[in-house]
Amino acid sequence: MKKILYTVKLGFTKLTAAALVGKGRTNVEMMTGNVTYATPIPPLATHHRRLRHARCGEQCLRFLP
């Protein structure tokens, strides 16, 4: 059977770090309590933790000379 591969352009290349973190937070908020995503892999807590780390890193970059 022939394998078919699809390419998806997400449009993240032109986003700032703050906008990317904002999109991630929106995704977590939309998935929280949604029965369609009852057990996402990785869990939402993991996504939330990674977003906190990304936000801290983004804020630290603002203060570099």
Phi and psi in degrees as GROMACS dihedral restraints (atoms count N, CA, C in turn):
[ dihedral_restraints ]
;  ai    aj    ak    al  type     phi  dphi    fc
    3     4     5     6     1   -75.5    20    10
    4     5     6     7     1   135.3    20    10
    6     7     8     9     1   -89.9    20    10
    7     8     9    10     1   130.7    20    10
    9    10    11    12     1  -109.6    20    10
   10    11    12    13     1   127.7    20    10
   12    13    14    15     1  -113.1    20    10
   13    14    15    16     1   137.6    20    10
   15    16    17    18     1  -113.9    20    10
   16    17    18    19     1   144.3    20    10
   18    19    20    21     1  -110.2    20    10
   19    20    21    22     1   130.9    20    10
   21    22    23    24     1  -118.1    20    10
   22    23    24    25     1   126.8    20    10
   24    25    26    27     1   -95.7    20    10
   25    26    27    28     1   117.5    20    10
   27    28    29    30     1   -89.9    20    10
   28    29    30    31     1   -18.8    20    10
   30    31    32    33     1    75.7    20    10
   31    32    33    34     1    27.7    20    10
   33    34    35    36     1   -88.9    20    10
   34    35    36    37     1    -8.9    20    10
   36    37    38    39     1   -69.5    20    10
   37    38    39    40     1   -26.8    20    10
   39    40    41    42     1   -99.9    20    10
   40    41    42    43     1     7.2    20    10
   42    43    44    45     1   -87.1    20    10
   43    44    45    46     1   144.7    20    10
   45    46    47    48     1   -75.3    20    10
   46    47    48    49     1   166.6    20    10
   48    49    50    51     1   -61.3    20    10
   49    50    51    52     1   -39.8    20    10
   51    52    53    54     1   -65.4    20    10
   52    53    54    55     1   -39.7    20    10
   54    55    56    57     1   -67.9    20    10
   55    56    57    58     1   -37.0    20    10
   57    58    59    60     1   -66.4    20    10
   58    59    60    61     1   -41.8    20    10
   60    61    62    63     1   -63.8    20    10
   61    62    63    64     1   -40.2    20    10
   63    64    65    66     1   -61.8    20    10
   64    65    66    67     1   -41.4    20    10
   66    67    68    69     1   -63.3    20    10
   67    68    69    70     1   -41.3    20    10
   69    70    71    72     1   -62.9    20    10
   70    71    72    73     1   -42.0    20    10
   72    73    74    75     1   -64.6    20    10
   73    74    75    76     1   -38.4    20    10
   75    76    77    78     1   -63.3    20    10
   76    77    78    79     1   -41.8    20    10
   78    79    80    81     1   -61.6    20    10
   79    80    81    82     1   -43.9    20    10
   81    82    83    84     1   -63.4    20    10
   82    83    84    85     1   -42.9    20    10
   84    85    86    87     1   -62.3    20    10
   85    86    87    88     1   -40.2    20    10
   87    88    89    90     1   -70.5    20    10
   88    89    90    91     1   -30.8    20    10
   90    91    92    93     1   -82.6    20    10
   91    92    93    94     1   -23.4    20    10
   93    94    95    96     1   -67.0    20    10
   94    95    96    97     1   122.6    20    10
   96    97    98    99     1    79.9    20    10
   97    98    99   100     1     1.4    20    10
   99   100   101   102     1   -85.5    20    10
  100   101   102   103     1   122.9    20    10
  102   103   104   105     1   -66.4    20    10
  103   104   105   106     1   -22.6    20    10
  105   106   107   108     1   -66.3    20    10
  106   107   108   109     1   -31.5    20    10
  108   109   110   111     1  -113.0    20    10
  109   110   111   112     1    56.3    20    10
  111   112   113   114     1   -63.3    20    10
  112   113   114   115     1   -42.4    20    10
  114   115   116   117     1  -134.1    20    10
  115   116   117   118     1    76.9    20    10
  117   118   119   120     1   -69.6    20    10
  118   119   120   121     1   152.7    20    10
  120   121   122   123     1  -120.4    20    10
  121   122   123   124     1   119.7    20    10
  123   124   125   126     1   -70.0    20    10
  124   125   126   127     1   163.5    20    10
  126   127   128   129     1   -60.6    20    10
  127   128   129   130     1   158.2    20    10
  129   130   131   132     1   -60.6    20    10
  130   131   132   133     1   -31.2    20    10
  132   133   134   135     1   -61.5    20    10
  133   134   135   136     1   -36.6    20    10
  135   136   137   138     1   -66.6    20    10
  136   137   138   139     1   -44.3    20    10
  138   139   140   141     1   -60.0    20    10
  139   140   141   142     1   -45.4    20    10
  141   142   143   144     1   -61.3    20    10
  142   143   144   145     1   -43.9    20    10
  144   145   146   147     1   -63.4    20    10
  145   146   147   148     1   -43.3    20    10
  147   148   149   150     1   -64.9    20    10
  148   149   150   151     1   -37.1    20    10
  150   151   152   153     1   -66.6    20    10
  151   152   153   154     1   -38.1    20    10
  153   154   155   156     1   -61.9    20    10
  154   155   156   157     1   -43.4    20    10
  156   157   158   159     1   -65.4    20    10
  157   158   159   160     1   -40.7    20    10
  159   160   161   162     1   -64.7    20    10
  160   161   162   163     1   -39.8    20    10
  162   163   164   165     1   -66.4    20    10
  163   164   165   166     1   -41.8    20    10
  165   166   167   168     1   -62.2    20    10
  166   167   168   169     1   -42.9    20    10
  168   169   170   171     1   -64.1    20    10
  169   170   171   172     1   -40.7    20    10
  171   172   173   174     1   -64.8    20    10
  172   173   174   175     1   -39.8    20    10
  174   175   176   177     1   -68.8    20    10
  175   176   177   178     1   -36.5    20    10
  177   178   179   180     1   -65.9    20    10
  178   179   180   181     1   -36.8    20    10
  180   181   182   183     1   -64.5    20    10
  181   182   183   184     1   -27.8    20    10
  183   184   185   186     1   -63.5    20    10
  184   185   186   187     1   -30.5    20    10
  186   187   188   189     1   -96.9    20    10
  187   188   189   190     1     3.2    20    10
  189   190   191   192     1   -77.2    20    10
  190   191   192   193     1   142.0    20    10
